[in-house]
Amino acid sequence: MRLAARIGALLWIAAVPLVAQNQPAKPTFKFSPEAGTALRNLWQESVALQEERVACLASSIRNDTVLVTRVATLAPVDADSMGISATASVEQCGPPEWSGTVHTHIAMFTDESPSTRFSAQDRIAMRLWYDRWHADGVFCLLYSREHARCEADGVVGGMRSGPSPRVVR
């Protein structure tokens, strides 16, 4: 009986590291100083006009880190009620120059803040981007002057949510 218990314990202990090794790391998102400034300006414009805004993102990916290097704000053309158009961002923010998109969430979700998560409509736009370009993409949403939620396809084996990175340091 004691031998069976020891063997069972050893098998259990041996299995634990295998489970831990299968847990994918979440990518880290970083922003160049220029990208951080552009994102802060995008947020300030969005809040001032009380309309959501969208921009193209350029980035590089190394291992589990996404570095956002450039941002180009799109003019609101054929926009929805929140001031953004998925069609425009999908068509204008593609490879090789661009890696994906960023947009603002300014409508209050709670008494304290806008939504910090991608909406169903956001997910549709992300899917449209992938269907159009057949490439891994980087997508962020700004929900405050200093914070964004970002996700990337193709980083650490698939779409992963990263921690809410600080846009401006």
N, C-alpha and C positions, 0 to 999 in steps of 0.2 A: 504494500500500500504506500509506504513511504517512497519507494522507488518510482512508482507511478506518479505521485504528487510532484516529485522533483523533475521528472521528465516533462510533465505538463507545465510546470513553472518555467523551465528552460525554453520550451517551445513558445510560450507566451512572450517571454522576454525577447527571444530572437525575432519575433514577429513585429514588435513595437517599432524598431528603427525602420523597417521596411515601409510601414504605414506612414511614418513621418517623412520619409524621403519622397513619397509620392505626392506630397502637398506642394502645389506650384507656388512659387513666390509671386507676389504682386509687383507689377512694375512701378518704378519710381518715375515721377514726372518732374522735370526741371525746366525752367524758362530762362532764356538769355535775357540780359538787361533790356535789350531792344524789344523783345517779345513781351516782357513784363510791362514795360511802359505802354506799348500798343494795347495790351489787354486792359490795363487800368483806364486808358482813354476810351476804349470801347464801352466799358462799364459806365463811366461818367456820362458819355453821350446818351447811352440807353436810359439812364436814370433821369437825366435832364429833359429828354423828350418823352419820357414815359412810354417808350416803345422798345421792344426787344430788338437787338441787333445781332448780325452774324458776320463772321470773318473766316477767311481761309487760314489754315495753319501749315507751316513748313516745319518739318522735324527730322531728326535723325534718331535712329534706334541702335543702341549698343547693349547687348545682353539683356538685362532687365531694366534699362533706363531709357526713357524717352526724353530727348532734349528738344523743346519747342524753340525754334530759332527765329522764325519770322511770322508776322501776322499782317494780313491785308483785309481791311474792312470792306464789306460789300455794300453798295448803295441799295436801299430798300426798293426793289422793283417787283411788281406783281406780288406784293407782300400780303400776308394774311392779317387778321385783326391785331396781331401782336407785332407787326412790322417786319416779319421775316418771310422769306420764300425758300422752301426746301429745294425747289427746282433750280433756282439761281445758284444756291450754294453747291448743289450736286454738280452742276455743269461747269462752274467756274473754279472749283477748289480741287481739281483732280491732278493726278500725277502727270508729268514728273515734277512739276514745280511745287505742288501742294500735296500734303499728306492727309488732309481732312479738314474739319471745320470746328469752329467754336461759336457759341451763341450765348446770349444773356438770358437769365431768368430773373425778371424784375417783379412780376405779379406776386403779391404776398400770398404765401401758402399757409402761413400761420401768422399770429400777431407780431412775431419777431422777424420773420425772414421769408424770402421766396423759397421755392422748392430747391432742394440740394440734390435731387435725383433726376435722371433722364426720364422724360415722360414717354408715353406710348407713341406720341407723334414724333418725338425725338428719335426713338428707336426705328420708326419707319423711315425717317430721313437718313439715318445711318445705313439702313439696309439698301435704300435707293442708291446711296453713294457707292456701296460695295457692288451692287448689281451693275452700275454704270461703269466702274473702273476696274473691277475684278482685281483689286489690290487690298493689302492690309491698310487700315485707316486709323487715324488718331482723332479722337473727338473729345471736346471739352465743353463744359457749360460754366459760365461765370454766375455765381449767385451772391457775390458781394464784391466790394472793391478789391479785396485781397485774396479771395478764395475761389477755387474752381474744382469741379469734379471732372476727372478725365478717364478715358478708357482707350485702349489700343488693341487692335487685332494684330495677331502675329507676334506678340510679345509674350514670352514664357508660355508658348503653346496655345494661345487663344485669347479671346476677349477677357480682360481682367479689369476690375475696378481698382484703381489706385487710391491711396489715401488722398484726402482733399489737400492738394498742394497750395502753398502760398504763391500767389502770382507776383506780388511785389514784396521785396524784402526791405 
